[in-house]
């Protein structure tokens, strides 16, 4: 599956764990993308959503339990953000 991604970062190799914003910032830098242009998709509110927001990114929380074979189409609920 990794062949479909230009960048793949792993916290055990980076020695940095989510929700630390630098995890997300490093991915953005390697992709050459600004945080405001990116959305992180994750299944954990406390690490995925919080970390993406700390880095200035949007966040999509895939709420578990979800088995992909039970989902005919992707359904995502965007968390509301305060307008800046």
Secondary structure, DSSP 8 states (H G I E B T S, - for coil): -GGG-S----HHHHT--TT-HHHHHHHHHHHT--GGG-EEEES-IIIIIHHHHHTT-EEEE--SS--GGG-SS---EE------
